[in-house]
Each structure stands twice: as C-alpha cells, then as structure tokens.
Amino acid sequence: MTEPVLSVRGVHVRYRAGGREVRAVDGVDLDVQPGEVLALVGESGCGKTSLIRSVIGLEPLAEGTVTCSGVTVTRSAGRLKQLRRLAQMIFQDPTGALNPRHTVFRAVAEGVKIHKLPGDVRDIVAEALSRAGLRPPERFIERYPHELSGGQRQRVLIAGAIALGPRVLLADEPVASLDASIRGEILALMRGLVDDEGIAIVAVTHDLGLAWNIADRIAVMYLGRVVEIGPTEEVLTNPQHPYTRALLSVVPEVEHMEQTILTGEPPDPARIPTGCRFHPRCPVVASGEAERLGILAQCTGDDVALTERAPAHSAACHASG
C-alpha cells in the first residue's frame, strides 16, 4: 500500500446554531490513496460536506488532524495556501461558484496567479480547459458564465481546479445540478483524471448509484461518523450496516432487495443519541431482532466503533459483529 495522499485522523467539526452545539463531524479517520476515488455517501446533514470543507480549512477543526501530501491543515495563512494548491474543491453549483462578471480565462487564471505558477498564464489556462473537455479552448476563453451551458460551467470549475496540479480533488455533489444527459460526461471526465493522471478524488454524494459508477471505495456516513467503509463492489453487494442496506434498498440498480423505510426522526447533529447513533431508526431494533439477538442493551447504551468484517471492509454495528 502506498502512502496516502490524504489522511484524516480523529477529525471533529463543531459549530453553534440556535444556542446549541452541532457536532457536524464527530470523530472520523480516513485515508485516501493516490489515484483512487472515495465516495462519501449519506443523507443530508450527515457531515459529508463539513468533512471535505475541513480538509482545506473552510471549516475549522475542533479536534484531529488533516494531512495532504505531507502538509497539515493549520490556521496559518501560508500553510493553508500551500495546502489549497494540493487539494482543490469542486463546488456543487457552478453557477453560484463562478463570478458572472469574470470571463472563463479570469475564472481559471485566478488560482494560477495566486499561487504564482511558473509559465505563461494563458498557456496554463488553455491546457486546463482542454483537459477539462472544453476544446478548442480559444472558443471558450473569453466567454462569460451566462454564455455557457451547465455542463460547460462545471467543466470550467474543474479546469480551474486542475490548473494548479492538485493531488486531490474534493467534489461536493459534482453533478447534482446537471441534467441527466450531462452527468455521465462529467463523471467520465473525473474518472479519466484519476485513471490517466493519478489524481485522487473524494466525491460527496447522496446517490449510491453514482458512487457505484465512479468510486473505488465507499464510506457511508451517519450523524458525523463513518459507519461503513470498503471497496465499492463489496459494500454495495454485501452491506454490513443496516443504514447502508436502507440506502441501497431504494437504488434502482439494486435488485432483489426489499425496500427499507426508516422510521423515527431524521438525524439531528445537535442531539446525538447514546449507544449506536443509528439505533432510534434502525430496522434491526424496530423489528425486535436486536432484542432476540440479545444486543438491544448494547445498541441503545454502548457506542460502537468500526470493525473489520471482511478484508478492507469495516462497519460499526453491534448486530453484524
């Protein structure tokens, strides 16, 4: 196993909302290898976006460390600048992320100028646009965002990120705002960057079908924690956590799996329950199976850590231990 390009250790992200402390990320360990796609999946509010934002210092760490290619996240402006060249963010909404008054050239060149990359800026921008699928770049370089389609705007964001030569791309729902006809093209572009150039990608998504198409590994998050992680095929064909099974049960590509309707209140990161944090909505508890197995007290009273269930496949569940 090579040295991870991104290492997350004991990360906690907290903030105040309405007088309450919200534990958005509540103790996460992750390694991402060069040239792999790791998909972070889970419902809205599970901490996926807060986690990747903490990687580049957009969310301050309450505890833990994040290291990318040997550079550790700190509050130092110089260190953050160094890290943000190594790890680049691709935001969900390209329309909101691009300044409507800036041309494509200016949008892509901004990071190049901030980081003072050697070489001609126009050449660097043109090459990045070509790699992002906007060819010939001369057709796009002087256009404004409103003159582009949604897919083209997303490609501009990707070009701005890869122009800096990053080791990791942090993609927050990268195709959620795009038409279905364009999503495959953008996913193929991102997969090509991984396979051809060795860039690693951490992709946030609530769509397990998307993760199935692009990811090498999947990490399933619930209430600020990773509750299952492993190779994509293993996680999606042999899920070990009841939350993963519930998410999978509504994916059209998954056959022969009975649909699971989760009961109880949606997760609230300001009110994390005792025991397994999934137990108030867990079908194993609700069905009485946990009681029959003699683990109900553990489910409701004992926190549970990730434990390996198969090679490189771990889950945090008392029932699947």
Buried (B, 14 or more C-beta within 10 A) or exposed (E): EEEBBBBBBEBBBBBEEEEEEBBBBBBBBBBBBBBBBBBBBBBEBBBBBBBBBBBBBBBEBBEBEBBBBEBEBBEEEEBBEBBBBBBBBBBBBBEEBBEEEBBBBBBBBBBBEEBEBEEEBEEBBBBBBBBBBBEEBEEBBEBBBEEBEBBBBBBBBBBBBBBBBBBBBBBBBBBBBBEEEBBEBBBEBBBEBBEEEEBBBBBBBBBBBBBBBBBBBBBBBBBBBBBBBBBBEBBBEEBBBBBBBBBBBEBEEBEEEEEBEBEEEEBEBBEBBEBBBBBBBBBBBBEEBBEEEEBBEBBBEEEBEBEEBEEEBBBBBBBBE
